[in-house]
């Protein structure tokens, strides 16, 4: 499991059946507004025949050129610095141009637009996501967004965006749970190169709640030799897991004591 792994598996299957797949990621330190859309559309622009691209972009070429300089008719225009500095009317034109291009792509063949790690999305990206989702309900396009629920509280901008999409009846949510005992045992056996005893696998499952990242980090931390019982005694919380938990805790509280 894992949100990104699950999305990748779905996209591989869909692509084999003829769907187009565009991927964009959000980053903890975003470099530019709309970054996941820029990544996804830049990938499409780079791989598309020029004649076909011109037809799909149509009259929106100049507007999209503000987001994707490679589409600019002449010299690339300055990148959009922020939604505040971008007049509302121009922003709407940009949003409409992006939605139009995605619809054109989906008209040619079914499209999956993957937006990974939306818990790091900036406000501009979430505004564009809401517009595209609302204006593309009759197209053959699936917008597949992933995020870590532990990093999104009620005040988070993503929570507000999801609430709006839910009210518009264009959102389906899927919560990913942990692996069960049998799957944890298989994962351990794959990493260790031999079958894991049931008590060891159960101990790992209980400590990690089946989170595959935690399982792998605990295995790396304890090491697996010939003595499985000794390995059980060494099971603790790896530094990598501590770092992740502390960062999540810091997002939820204002002081370390709050954890």
N, C-alpha and C positions, 0 to 999 in steps of 0.2 A: 504494500500500500504506500501511501504518501501522496499528497495532492498533485505534485508535479509528475510523479511516476504514473498515477492514474490518468491524468490528462494526456500524457505522452502515449499511453497504451491506446486510449480512445482515438487519438489523432492518427496513429499509425494504421489502425483498422480502417478508419474513414478514408484516409488517403489511398489505401490499397483499393478501396471501392470507388475511387474517382473524385473524392472531395478535395478542394483546395484547403490548405491549412496555413494560417498566418499566425506567427507567434511574437508577442511583445512582453517584456518583463518590466516590472517596477523595481526600483532599487531604493535601499534605505537612504542613500544620499542621491536624490534625483538630480541629473545634470541639466535637463531641459524640461519644460512643461510638455505634457502629452507624450512622455517618453515611450510608453509601451505601444502607442499608436504609431509613433514615428518609426520605431523598430519594425513593426509588422508591415506597415505600408512601404517602407524603404526596401524591405525584402521582396515585396511584390513588384515594385517598380524595377528593381535590379534584374528580376528574372523574366519580365514580360517582354514580348516583342513590341517594338516601338509603335508600329502601326496600330496594333490592338490597344495599346495603352492610350494612344491619342484619342481613340474613339471613346474609351471608357472615361477618360478624364473630361473630355469635352470642354464646355465653357468654364469649368472650374480650375483650369490649369494654373492660372495666375494666383488664385486663392490658395490652392494646394501648394504652390511654389513657396508660400510663406512658411509652410510646415516642412515641405520636402524640397529643398533647394534644387535638387536634380531635375525637378519638373518645371522650374522657372523658365519662362519663355526667353528671357535675356539673362543678364547677370543675376546671380542669386541675390535675393533680397535679404535684409537682416532677419534673423530668427526672431520668433515671438518671445519676448522676455517674460511676460506675465499676463494673466488675465486682467489685472488692474490697468495695465498700460494699453491693453487691447480693447478698443471701443466695443460696446455690446453688439452693435450692428455688424461690425466686422467679425466679431467672434461667432455670431450666428451664421454668417456666410461661410466661415471656416468649418463649423460643425456640420452644416448642411452639405458642404463639399465632401467632407470625409464620409458622411453617411451615404451620399450619392455614389461615390467610388466603390464603397463596400457592396452596395446593392448591385452595381454593374458587375462586380466580380462574382457575386452570388447568382446573378442571372445566367452567367456562362456555365457554372457548375456549383454544386453545394459548397458552402464555405463554413469553416470553423475558424473563428477568431479567438485565440487564446491570450488572455491577459493574466499573467502569472504574478503572484505576490501582491495582490491589490491592497493589502494592509499597509503597503508603503506608497500607494498612489497619492500624488499631489491633488489639490483641489481642482486644478484644470483638467486633469485626466478623468476625474470622477464626473465632472460636468459633461465632458464629451461622451463618456460611457452612457450616461443617462439619456443624452440626446440620441445617440445611435440606437440604443435599445428601444426607445419609444418610437423611432421613425422607421424601424426595420422589421416590424412584426409580421409582415406579409412576404418577406423574402426567405430564400432558402439559406439562412445564415444562423448558426449557433454561436453565441458569444459565451465562451467558457472561461469564467473567472475563478481564480483560486486565491485563498487567503488563510492566514492562521487566525482562528477564532480567538485564541488567547490574547491576541494583540489588538482586538477590536472591542472597545466598550461602547456603551450607549452614546457617548459624546463623540465618538470617532466619526469623521466625515464619511467613511465607508458605510457605517451603520445607517446613517441618514440616507445615503444613496440606495442602499439595499431596501430600506423601508419604502422609498418612493417606487422602486421597480416592482416591489411586491404588491403595492396598491394598484399599480398599472397592470397587474396580472401578466407580467412578462418574465417573472423570476421563479425558478425552481431551485431550491437549495438541497444540497446533499452533504451531510456530515459524515466524515470518515472516522470510523472507530479503530481501535487497536486490533492487532492480529490475535487469533485464538491460540490455544495451547499447541495444537498440531502444527499450525503455520509457524509459530515461533520455533518449534523444534526443527522444522525443515530449514528455516533460515539459519539457525545455529549450525545444523549439520552441513549446510552449504559452505558456511564460512570456516568451519573447523575441519572440513574434509572427511568427517566421519559422523556416524549417528550419535546424537547427544542422549544421555540417560534422561529418563522422564523427570526425576527430581531436579536435575540441573535446569532443564528447559522450563519446568514449572516455576523454579525460583527466579529465573530471568523474566518470565512472563509476569509474575507478581510484582517484581520491582519496577518494571518498565511499562506495565499496563499494555503491552503489545505494541508500543511505538517502535517502528523498525529502526529509526535513527538511534534511539536509546539502546535498543538491543545490540546493535552493532558497536556502539561506543562502549557499552559494558563489556562485551566480549573482547574488544581491543584492550580494555583496561585490565581485566583479570588475566588474560592469556589463557589458552586452553592447552594444557599438556596432557600427560597420561592420567593424572589424578583429578578426576572430576569433583570429588568431594572437597579437595583443597581449593579448587576453583570457586566452589560455592561459598566457602568461607571468605574469599577475597572480594566478593561482590560488594561494590559500594557505589558511590556517585562519581563518575569520571569528571575531570575538570571541564571537558567540553560541554557536558550536560549542565554542570553548575553554571557555566558562563551563560548558557541559553536561558536557564531558569532565572538567574539573577537579572538578566536583561528584561525578561518578560515581567518580572516582579517590579523592576524600576519603572516600567511603563504604567503599572497599575497604582503605584504608591509614590509618595514624594520623598520618603526617607527609607534607608535600609532597615530601620527598626520596624517599619510597616510590614515588611515581609514576615 
